[in-house]
Amino acid sequence: MTRKLICQKCNKDTAVELCFDEDIDSQVYNCEHCGGRHVEVETGQLPGAPGVSRFRLDEDE
Ligand SMILES: [Zn+2]
C-alpha cells in the first residue's frame, strides 16, 4: 500500500511504503529522500470517523 505523506524531517512529499515493525507493534515508513524513519501513532479515533493515521518522526536511531 503506497501513499503520499509529508516527511517530518525534510518536509518533502514522499511516497511511502508502510511496513509493520513487530518490535514496536506499529507501522513504520522511511522517507525516500532523507531516509527519516516515521512511526505510526495511535489517534483517538471516534466511532464512525474515517481512520486517520498519524506519524511521528522517530529520532532514536
Ligand atoms: Zn525526508
N, CA, C, O and the ligand as a Tripos MOL2 file, in Angstrom:
@<TRIPOS>MOLECULE
protein
  245   243    62     0     0
PROTEIN
NO_CHARGES

@<TRIPOS>ATOM
      1 N           0.8510   -1.1910    0.0000 N.3       1 MET1
      2 CA          0.0000    0.0000    0.0000 C.3       1 MET1
      3 C           0.8870    1.2430    0.0000 C.2       1 MET1
      4 O           1.7190    1.4260    0.8900 O.2       1 MET1
      5 N           0.7040    2.0750   -0.9880 N.am      2 THR2
      6 CA          1.5410    3.2650   -1.1310 C.3       2 THR2
      7 C           0.6840    4.5090   -1.0090 C.2       2 THR2
      8 O          -0.4230    4.5780   -1.5440 O.2       2 THR2
      9 N           1.2070    5.4720   -0.3080 N.am      3 ARG3
     10 CA          0.5140    6.7500   -0.2570 C.3       3 ARG3
     11 C           1.5240    7.8720   -0.1430 C.2       3 ARG3
     12 O           2.7170    7.6450    0.0560 O.2       3 ARG3
     13 N           1.0240    9.0780   -0.2710 N.am      4 LYS4
     14 CA          1.8930   10.2430   -0.2100 C.3       4 LYS4
     15 C           1.7580   10.9020    1.1450 C.2       4 LYS4
     16 O           0.6530   11.1730    1.6160 O.2       4 LYS4
     17 N           2.8840   11.1530    1.7580 N.am      5 LEU5
     18 CA          2.8960   11.8610    3.0230 C.3       5 LEU5
     19 C           4.0240   12.8880    2.9940 C.2       5 LEU5
     20 O           4.9340   12.8340    2.1670 O.2       5 LEU5
     21 N           3.9230   13.8120    3.9210 N.am      6 ILE6
     22 CA          4.9800   14.8150    4.0370 C.3       6 ILE6
     23 C           5.9790   14.3380    5.0800 C.2       6 ILE6
     24 O           5.6140   14.0280    6.2140 O.2       6 ILE6
     25 N           7.2260   14.2860    4.6840 N.am      7 CYS7
     26 CA          8.2660   13.9150    5.6310 C.3       7 CYS7
     27 C           8.3820   14.9770    6.7150 C.2       7 CYS7
     28 O           8.3910   16.1760    6.4330 O.2       7 CYS7
     29 N           8.4700   14.5210    7.9490 N.am      8 GLN8
     30 CA          8.5720   15.4790    9.0520 C.3       8 GLN8
     31 C          10.0050   15.9000    9.3180 C.2       8 GLN8
     32 O          10.2740   16.7000   10.2140 O.2       8 GLN8
     33 N          10.9010   15.3660    8.5490 N.am      9 LYS9
     34 CA         12.3100   15.7120    8.7160 C.3       9 LYS9
     35 C          12.7560   16.6960    7.6350 C.2       9 LYS9
     36 O          13.3480   17.7320    7.9390 O.2       9 LYS9
     37 N          12.4690   16.3670    6.3710 N.am     10 CYS10
     38 CA         12.9000   17.2410    5.2760 C.3      10 CYS10
     39 C          11.7330   17.9890    4.6340 C.2      10 CYS10
     40 O          11.9370   18.8130    3.7420 O.2      10 CYS10
     41 N          10.5020   17.7020    5.0890 N.am     11 ASN11
     42 CA          9.3150   18.4030    4.6250 C.3      11 ASN11
     43 C           9.0270   18.2500    3.1360 C.2      11 ASN11
     44 O           8.4050   19.1210    2.5280 O.2      11 ASN11
     45 N           9.4730   17.1580    2.5590 N.am     12 LYS12
     46 CA          9.1550   16.8850    1.1620 C.3      12 LYS12
     47 C           8.0680   15.8320    1.0920 C.2      12 LYS12
     48 O           7.9020   15.0140    1.9970 O.2      12 LYS12
     49 N           7.3230   15.8770   -0.0210 N.am     13 ASP13
     50 CA          6.3780   14.8050   -0.3080 C.3      13 ASP13
     51 C           7.1450   13.5210   -0.5480 C.2      13 ASP13
     52 O           8.1150   13.4990   -1.3050 O.2      13 ASP13
     53 N           6.7170   12.4730    0.0840 N.am     14 THR14
     54 CA          7.3760   11.1980   -0.1750 C.3      14 THR14
     55 C           6.3270   10.1150   -0.3610 C.2      14 THR14
     56 O           5.3330   10.0620    0.3630 O.2      14 THR14
     57 N           6.5620    9.2520   -1.3440 N.am     15 ALA15
     58 CA          5.7250    8.0680   -1.4930 C.3      15 ALA15
     59 C           6.1880    7.0660   -0.4500 C.2      15 ALA15
     60 O           7.3610    6.6920   -0.4240 O.2      15 ALA15
     61 N           5.2990    6.6400    0.3880 N.am     16 VAL16
     62 CA          5.7190    5.7770    1.4850 C.3      16 VAL16
     63 C           5.1910    4.3660    1.2930 C.2      16 VAL16
     64 O           4.0810    4.1540    0.8050 O.2      16 VAL16
     65 N           6.0020    3.4260    1.6840 N.am     17 GLU17
     66 CA          5.6170    2.0270    1.7530 C.3      17 GLU17
     67 C           5.5630    1.6710    3.2300 C.2      17 GLU17
     68 O           6.5960    1.5350    3.8860 O.2      17 GLU17
     69 N           4.3750    1.5240    3.7350 N.am     18 LEU18
     70 CA          4.2560    1.1810    5.1400 C.3      18 LEU18
     71 C           4.6880   -0.2540    5.3570 C.2      18 LEU18
     72 O           4.3810   -1.1390    4.5600 O.2      18 LEU18
     73 N           5.4020   -0.4710    6.4410 N.am     19 CYS19
     74 CA          5.6870   -1.8390    6.8270 C.3      19 CYS19
     75 C           5.4770   -1.9630    8.3290 C.2      19 CYS19
     76 O           5.5530   -0.9860    9.0740 O.2      19 CYS19
     77 N           5.2160   -3.1750    8.7410 N.am     20 PHE20
     78 CA          4.8910   -3.3940   10.1390 C.3      20 PHE20
     79 C           6.1290   -3.8090   10.9060 C.2      20 PHE20
     80 O           6.7890   -4.7900   10.5630 O.2      20 PHE20
     81 N           6.4390   -3.0470   11.9550 N.am     21 ASP21
     82 CA          7.5900   -3.3600   12.7890 C.3      21 ASP21
     83 C           7.1000   -4.0930   14.0340 C.2      21 ASP21
     84 O           6.4720   -3.5030   14.9130 O.2      21 ASP21
     85 N           7.3950   -5.3740   14.0890 N.am     22 GLU22
     86 CA          6.8770   -6.1930   15.1910 C.3      22 GLU22
     87 C           7.4720   -5.7950   16.5350 C.2      22 GLU22
     88 O           6.8510   -5.9900   17.5800 O.2      22 GLU22
     89 N           8.6760   -5.2390   16.5010 N.am     23 ASP23
     90 CA          9.3260   -4.8620   17.7630 C.3      23 ASP23
     91 C           8.5380   -3.7930   18.5150 C.2      23 ASP23
     92 O           8.4510   -3.8100   19.7430 O.2      23 ASP23
     93 N           7.9680   -2.8680   17.7550 N.am     24 ILE24
     94 CA          7.2360   -1.7850   18.4040 C.3      24 ILE24
     95 C           5.7350   -1.8890   18.1540 C.2      24 ILE24
     96 O           4.9600   -1.0530   18.6190 O.2      24 ILE24
     97 N           5.3260   -2.9330   17.4070 N.am     25 ASP25
     98 CA          3.9070   -3.1770   17.1750 C.3      25 ASP25
     99 C           3.2170   -1.9920   16.4970 C.2      25 ASP25
    100 O           2.0820   -1.6450   16.8250 O.2      25 ASP25
    101 N           3.9200   -1.3830   15.5520 N.am     26 SER26
    102 CA          3.3710   -0.2360   14.8420 C.3      26 SER26
    103 C           3.8230   -0.2710   13.3920 C.2      26 SER26
    104 O           4.7660   -0.9750   13.0300 O.2      26 SER26
    105 N           3.1280    0.5030   12.5740 N.am     27 GLN27
    106 CA          3.5450    0.6310   11.1830 C.3      27 GLN27
    107 C           4.5910    1.7330   11.0820 C.2      27 GLN27
    108 O           4.5330    2.7420   11.7850 O.2      27 GLN27
    109 N           5.5330    1.5130   10.2010 N.am     28 VAL28
    110 CA          6.6150    2.4800   10.0320 C.3      28 VAL28
    111 C           6.8590    2.7160    8.5480 C.2      28 VAL28
    112 O           6.4870    1.8940    7.7110 O.2      28 VAL28
    113 N           7.4790    3.8280    8.2320 N.am     29 TYR29
    114 CA          7.9680    4.0600    6.8650 C.3      29 TYR29
    115 C           9.2000    4.9380    6.9250 C.2      29 TYR29
    116 O           9.4440    5.6540    7.8960 O.2      29 TYR29
    117 N           9.9670    4.8570    5.8510 N.am     30 ASN30
    118 CA         11.1600    5.6790    5.7390 C.3      30 ASN30
    119 C          10.9900    6.6390    4.5730 C.2      30 ASN30
    120 O          10.5260    6.2550    3.5000 O.2      30 ASN30
    121 N          11.3680    7.8800    4.7930 N.am     31 CYS31
    122 CA         11.3190    8.8870    3.7400 C.3      31 CYS31
    123 C          12.2300    8.4740    2.5930 C.2      31 CYS31
    124 O          13.3520    8.0190    2.8180 O.2      31 CYS31
    125 N          11.7420    8.6350    1.3470 N.am     32 GLU32
    126 CA         12.5520    8.2420    0.2000 C.3      32 GLU32
    127 C          13.6480    9.2650   -0.0820 C.2      32 GLU32
    128 O          14.5740    8.9930   -0.8460 O.2      32 GLU32
    129 N          13.5440   10.4380    0.5320 N.am     33 HIS33
    130 CA         14.5430   11.4860    0.2820 C.3      33 HIS33
    131 C          15.6620   11.4500    1.3120 C.2      33 HIS33
    132 O          16.8380   11.3560    0.9620 O.2      33 HIS33
    133 N          15.2880   11.5240    2.5810 N.am     34 CYS34
    134 CA         16.3220   11.6340    3.6160 C.3      34 CYS34
    135 C          16.4200   10.3710    4.4620 C.2      34 CYS34
    136 O          17.2980   10.2600    5.3180 O.2      34 CYS34
    137 N          15.5260    9.4220    4.2270 N.am     35 GLY35
    138 CA         15.5920    8.1810    4.9910 C.3      35 GLY35
    139 C          15.0330    8.2990    6.3990 C.2      35 GLY35
    140 O          15.1490    7.3690    7.1960 O.2      35 GLY35
    141 N          14.4300    9.4350    6.7070 N.am     36 GLY36
    142 CA         13.8780    9.6380    8.0490 C.3      36 GLY36
    143 C          12.8230    8.5900    8.3640 C.2      36 GLY36
    144 O          11.9220    8.3330    7.5660 O.2      36 GLY36
    145 N          12.9500    7.9930    9.5350 N.am     37 ARG37
    146 CA         12.0270    6.9370    9.9270 C.3      37 ARG37
    147 C          10.8520    7.5310   10.7000 C.2      37 ARG37
    148 O          11.0280    8.3300   11.6200 O.2      37 ARG37
    149 N           9.6590    7.1210   10.3030 N.am     38 HIS38
    150 CA          8.4420    7.6110   10.9340 C.3      38 HIS38
    151 C           7.6610    6.4430   11.5010 C.2      38 HIS38
    152 O           7.6160    5.3620   10.9130 O.2      38 HIS38
    153 N           7.0500    6.6700   12.6430 N.am     39 VAL39
    154 CA          6.3110    5.6260   13.3390 C.3      39 VAL39
    155 C           4.8640    6.0720   13.4950 C.2      39 VAL39
    156 O           4.5850    7.2080   13.8800 O.2      39 VAL39
    157 N           3.9620    5.1690   13.1910 N.am     40 GLU40
    158 CA          2.5500    5.4910   13.3250 C.3      40 GLU40
    159 C           2.1880    5.6630   14.7990 C.2      40 GLU40
    160 O           2.6070    4.8780   15.6500 O.2      40 GLU40
    161 N           1.4250    6.6770   15.0800 N.am     41 VAL41
    162 CA          0.9760    6.8960   16.4430 C.3      41 VAL41
    163 C          -0.5360    6.7020   16.4950 C.2      41 VAL41
    164 O          -1.2520    7.0160   15.5440 O.2      41 VAL41
    165 N          -0.9880    6.1960   17.5900 N.am     42 GLU42
    166 CA         -2.4140    5.9750   17.7590 C.3      42 GLU42
    167 C          -3.1410    7.3110   17.8370 C.2      42 GLU42
    168 O          -2.6660    8.2650   18.4540 O.2      42 GLU42
    169 N          -4.2920    7.3520   17.2010 N.am     43 THR43
    170 CA         -5.1170    8.5390   17.3180 C.3      43 THR43
    171 C          -6.3720    8.1790   18.0790 C.2      43 THR43
    172 O          -6.8520    7.0490   17.9860 O.2      43 THR43
    173 N          -6.9000    9.1040   18.8160 N.am     44 GLY44
    174 CA         -8.1570    8.8750   19.4960 C.3      44 GLY44
    175 C          -9.2660    8.8850   18.4720 C.2      44 GLY44
    176 O          -9.8500    9.9250   18.1680 O.2      44 GLY44
    177 N          -9.5450    7.7130   17.9480 N.am     45 GLN45
    178 CA        -10.4730    7.6330   16.8330 C.3      45 GLN45
    179 C         -11.9160    7.5800   17.3120 C.2      45 GLN45
    180 O         -12.2760    6.7750   18.1710 O.2      45 GLN45
    181 N         -12.7170    8.4370   16.7480 N.am     46 LEU46
    182 CA        -14.1230    8.4640   17.1280 C.3      46 LEU46
    183 C         -14.8780    7.4090   16.3370 C.2      46 LEU46
    184 O         -14.5530    7.1510   15.1780 O.2      46 LEU46
    185 N         -15.8870    6.7940   16.9540 N.am     47 PRO47
    186 CA        -16.6920    5.8180   16.2310 C.3      47 PRO47
    187 C         -17.3140    6.4510   14.9920 C.2      47 PRO47
    188 O         -17.8920    7.5360   15.0610 O.2      47 PRO47
    189 N         -17.1910    5.7630   13.8590 N.am     48 GLY48
    190 CA        -17.7890    6.2660   12.6290 C.3      48 GLY48
    191 C         -16.9130    7.2430   11.8800 C.2      48 GLY48
    192 O         -17.2160    7.5950   10.7400 O.2      48 GLY48
    193 N         -15.8310    7.6900   12.4960 N.am     49 ALA49
    194 CA        -14.9350    8.6090   11.8060 C.3      49 ALA49
    195 C         -13.9950    7.8170   10.9100 C.2      49 ALA49
    196 O         -13.6490    6.6760   11.2140 O.2      49 ALA49
    197 N         -13.5910    8.4220    9.8170 N.am     50 PRO50
    198 CA        -12.6440    7.7210    8.9520 C.3      50 PRO50
    199 C         -11.3190    7.5170    9.6680 C.2      50 PRO50
    200 O         -10.8770    8.3590   10.4490 O.2      50 PRO50
    201 N         -10.7090    6.3980    9.3880 N.am     51 GLY51
    202 CA         -9.4260    6.1130   10.0220 C.3      51 GLY51
    203 C          -8.3450    7.0350    9.5080 C.2      51 GLY51
    204 O          -8.0930    7.0990    8.3050 O.2      51 GLY51
    205 N          -7.7180    7.7370   10.4010 N.am     52 VAL52
    206 CA         -6.6400    8.6310   10.0240 C.3      52 VAL52
    207 C          -5.3770    8.1950   10.7360 C.2      52 VAL52
    208 O          -5.3310    8.1220   11.9640 O.2      52 VAL52
    209 N          -4.3670    7.9130    9.9610 N.am     53 SER53
    210 CA         -3.0880    7.5410   10.5470 C.3      53 SER53
    211 C          -2.2300    8.7710   10.7160 C.2      53 SER53
    212 O          -2.1210    9.6020    9.8150 O.2      53 SER53
    213 N          -1.6390    8.8740   11.8470 N.am     54 ARG54
    214 CA         -0.6880    9.9630   12.0570 C.3      54 ARG54
    215 C           0.6670    9.3560   12.3830 C.2      54 ARG54
    216 O           0.7750    8.2880   12.9850 O.2      54 ARG54
    217 N           1.6740   10.0660   11.9680 N.am     55 PHE55
    218 CA          3.0260    9.5580   12.1600 C.3      55 PHE55
    219 C           3.8760   10.5780   12.8880 C.2      55 PHE55
    220 O           3.6620   11.7870   12.7930 O.2      55 PHE55
    221 N           4.8380   10.0560   13.6100 N.am     56 ARG56
    222 CA          5.8220   10.9530   14.2070 C.3      56 ARG56
    223 C           7.1950   10.5150   13.7380 C.2      56 ARG56
    224 O           7.4280    9.3540   13.4030 O.2      56 ARG56
    225 N           8.0920   11.4800   13.7250 N.am     57 LEU57
    226 CA          9.4610   11.1730   13.3420 C.3      57 LEU57
    227 C          10.1420   10.4160   14.4720 C.2      57 LEU57
    228 O          10.1200   10.8320   15.6310 O.2      57 LEU57
    229 N          10.7450    9.2980   14.1030 N.am     58 ASP58
    230 CA         11.4540    8.5110   15.1030 C.3      58 ASP58
    231 C          12.9360    8.8860   15.0470 C.2      58 ASP58
    232 O          13.6460    8.5280   14.1070 O.2      58 ASP58
    233 N          13.3780    9.5980   16.0470 N.am     59 GLU59
    234 CA         14.7540   10.0800   16.0380 C.3      59 GLU59
    235 C          15.6860    9.2100   16.8460 C.2      59 GLU59
    236 O          16.8680    9.5230   16.9870 O.2      59 GLU59
    237 N          15.1640    8.1190   17.3810 N.am     60 ASP60
    238 CA         16.0150    7.2260   18.1690 C.3      60 ASP60
    239 C          16.6470    6.1990   17.2660 C.2      60 ASP60
    240 O          16.1340    5.0880   17.1350 O.2      60 ASP60
    241 N          17.7250    6.5390   16.6580 N.am     61 GLU61
    242 CA         18.3640    5.5870   15.7750 C.3      61 GLU61
    243 C          19.7660    5.2850   16.2310 C.2      61 GLU61
    244 O          20.4640    4.4920   15.5980 O.2      61 GLU61
    245 ZN         12.6480   13.2430    4.4310 Zn       62 ZN62
@<TRIPOS>BOND
     1     1     2 1
     2     2     3 1
     3     3     4 2
     4     3     5 am
     5     5     6 1
     6     6     7 1
     7     7     8 2
     8     7     9 am
     9     9    10 1
    10    10    11 1
    11    11    12 2
    12    11    13 am
    13    13    14 1
    14    14    15 1
    15    15    16 2
    16    15    17 am
    17    17    18 1
    18    18    19 1
    19    19    20 2
    20    19    21 am
    21    21    22 1
    22    22    23 1
    23    23    24 2
    24    23    25 am
    25    25    26 1
    26    26    27 1
    27    27    28 2
    28    27    29 am
    29    29    30 1
    30    30    31 1
    31    31    32 2
    32    31    33 am
    33    33    34 1
    34    34    35 1
    35    35    36 2
    36    35    37 am
    37    37    38 1
    38    38    39 1
    39    39    40 2
    40    39    41 am
    41    41    42 1
    42    42    43 1
    43    43    44 2
    44    43    45 am
    45    45    46 1
    46    46    47 1
    47    47    48 2
    48    47    49 am
    49    49    50 1
    50    50    51 1
    51    51    52 2
    52    51    53 am
    53    53    54 1
    54    54    55 1
    55    55    56 2
    56    55    57 am
    57    57    58 1
    58    58    59 1
    59    59    60 2
    60    59    61 am
    61    61    62 1
    62    62    63 1
    63    63    64 2
    64    63    65 am
    65    65    66 1
    66    66    67 1
    67    67    68 2
    68    67    69 am
    69    69    70 1
    70    70    71 1
    71    71    72 2
    72    71    73 am
    73    73    74 1
    74    74    75 1
    75    75    76 2
    76    75    77 am
    77    77    78 1
    78    78    79 1
    79    79    80 2
    80    79    81 am
    81    81    82 1
    82    82    83 1
    83    83    84 2
    84    83    85 am
    85    85    86 1
    86    86    87 1
    87    87    88 2
    88    87    89 am
    89    89    90 1
    90    90    91 1
    91    91    92 2
    92    91    93 am
    93    93    94 1
    94    94    95 1
    95    95    96 2
    96    95    97 am
    97    97    98 1
    98    98    99 1
    99    99   100 2
   100    99   101 am
   101   101   102 1
   102   102   103 1
   103   103   104 2
   104   103   105 am
   105   105   106 1
   106   106   107 1
   107   107   108 2
   108   107   109 am
   109   109   110 1
   110   110   111 1
   111   111   112 2
   112   111   113 am
   113   113   114 1
   114   114   115 1
   115   115   116 2
   116   115   117 am
   117   117   118 1
   118   118   119 1
   119   119   120 2
   120   119   121 am
   121   121   122 1
   122   122   123 1
   123   123   124 2
   124   123   125 am
   125   125   126 1
   126   126   127 1
   127   127   128 2
   128   127   129 am
   129   129   130 1
   130   130   131 1
   131   131   132 2
   132   131   133 am
   133   133   134 1
   134   134   135 1
   135   135   136 2
   136   135   137 am
   137   137   138 1
   138   138   139 1
   139   139   140 2
   140   139   141 am
   141   141   142 1
   142   142   143 1
   143   143   144 2
   144   143   145 am
   145   145   146 1
   146   146   147 1
   147   147   148 2
   148   147   149 am
   149   149   150 1
   150   150   151 1
   151   151   152 2
   152   151   153 am
   153   153   154 1
   154   154   155 1
   155   155   156 2
   156   155   157 am
   157   157   158 1
   158   158   159 1
   159   159   160 2
   160   159   161 am
   161   161   162 1
   162   162   163 1
   163   163   164 2
   164   163   165 am
   165   165   166 1
   166   166   167 1
   167   167   168 2
   168   167   169 am
   169   169   170 1
   170   170   171 1
   171   171   172 2
   172   171   173 am
   173   173   174 1
   174   174   175 1
   175   175   176 2
   176   175   177 am
   177   177   178 1
   178   178   179 1
   179   179   180 2
   180   179   181 am
   181   181   182 1
   182   182   183 1
   183   183   184 2
   184   183   185 am
   185   185   186 1
   186   186   187 1
   187   187   188 2
   188   187   189 am
   189   189   190 1
   190   190   191 1
   191   191   192 2
   192   191   193 am
   193   193   194 1
   194   194   195 1
   195   195   196 2
   196   195   197 am
   197   197   198 1
   198   198   199 1
   199   199   200 2
   200   199   201 am
   201   201   202 1
   202   202   203 1
   203   203   204 2
   204   203   205 am
   205   205   206 1
   206   206   207 1
   207   207   208 2
   208   207   209 am
   209   209   210 1
   210   210   211 1
   211   211   212 2
   212   211   213 am
   213   213   214 1
   214   214   215 1
   215   215   216 2
   216   215   217 am
   217   217   218 1
   218   218   219 1
   219   219   220 2
   220   219   221 am
   221   221   222 1
   222   222   223 1
   223   223   224 2
   224   223   225 am
   225   225   226 1
   226   226   227 1
   227   227   228 2
   228   227   229 am
   229   229   230 1
   230   230   231 1
   231   231   232 2
   232   231   233 am
   233   233   234 1
   234   234   235 1
   235   235   236 2
   236   235   237 am
   237   237   238 1
   238   238   239 1
   239   239   240 2
   240   239   241 am
   241   241   242 1
   242   242   243 1
   243   243   244 2
@<TRIPOS>SUBSTRUCTURE
     1 MET1         2 RESIDUE 1 A MET
     2 THR2         6 RESIDUE 1 A THR
     3 ARG3        10 RESIDUE 1 A ARG
     4 LYS4        14 RESIDUE 1 A LYS
     5 LEU5        18 RESIDUE 1 A LEU
     6 ILE6        22 RESIDUE 1 A ILE
     7 CYS7        26 RESIDUE 1 A CYS
     8 GLN8        30 RESIDUE 1 A GLN
     9 LYS9        34 RESIDUE 1 A LYS
    10 CYS10       38 RESIDUE 1 A CYS
    11 ASN11       42 RESIDUE 1 A ASN
    12 LYS12       46 RESIDUE 1 A LYS
    13 ASP13       50 RESIDUE 1 A ASP
    14 THR14       54 RESIDUE 1 A THR
    15 ALA15       58 RESIDUE 1 A ALA
    16 VAL16       62 RESIDUE 1 A VAL
    17 GLU17       66 RESIDUE 1 A GLU
    18 LEU18       70 RESIDUE 1 A LEU
    19 CYS19       74 RESIDUE 1 A CYS
    20 PHE20       78 RESIDUE 1 A PHE
    21 ASP21       82 RESIDUE 1 A ASP
    22 GLU22       86 RESIDUE 1 A GLU
    23 ASP23       90 RESIDUE 1 A ASP
    24 ILE24       94 RESIDUE 1 A ILE
    25 ASP25       98 RESIDUE 1 A ASP
    26 SER26      102 RESIDUE 1 A SER
    27 GLN27      106 RESIDUE 1 A GLN
    28 VAL28      110 RESIDUE 1 A VAL
    29 TYR29      114 RESIDUE 1 A TYR
    30 ASN30      118 RESIDUE 1 A ASN
    31 CYS31      122 RESIDUE 1 A CYS
    32 GLU32      126 RESIDUE 1 A GLU
    33 HIS33      130 RESIDUE 1 A HIS
    34 CYS34      134 RESIDUE 1 A CYS
    35 GLY35      138 RESIDUE 1 A GLY
    36 GLY36      142 RESIDUE 1 A GLY
    37 ARG37      146 RESIDUE 1 A ARG
    38 HIS38      150 RESIDUE 1 A HIS
    39 VAL39      154 RESIDUE 1 A VAL
    40 GLU40      158 RESIDUE 1 A GLU
    41 VAL41      162 RESIDUE 1 A VAL
    42 GLU42      166 RESIDUE 1 A GLU
    43 THR43      170 RESIDUE 1 A THR
    44 GLY44      174 RESIDUE 1 A GLY
    45 GLN45      178 RESIDUE 1 A GLN
    46 LEU46      182 RESIDUE 1 A LEU
    47 PRO47      186 RESIDUE 1 A PRO
    48 GLY48      190 RESIDUE 1 A GLY
    49 ALA49      194 RESIDUE 1 A ALA
    50 PRO50      198 RESIDUE 1 A PRO
    51 GLY51      202 RESIDUE 1 A GLY
    52 VAL52      206 RESIDUE 1 A VAL
    53 SER53      210 RESIDUE 1 A SER
    54 ARG54      214 RESIDUE 1 A ARG
    55 PHE55      218 RESIDUE 1 A PHE
    56 ARG56      222 RESIDUE 1 A ARG
    57 LEU57      226 RESIDUE 1 A LEU
    58 ASP58      230 RESIDUE 1 A ASP
    59 GLU59      234 RESIDUE 1 A GLU
    60 ASP60      238 RESIDUE 1 A ASP
    61 GLU61      242 RESIDUE 1 A GLU
    62 ZN62       245 GROUP 0 **** ****
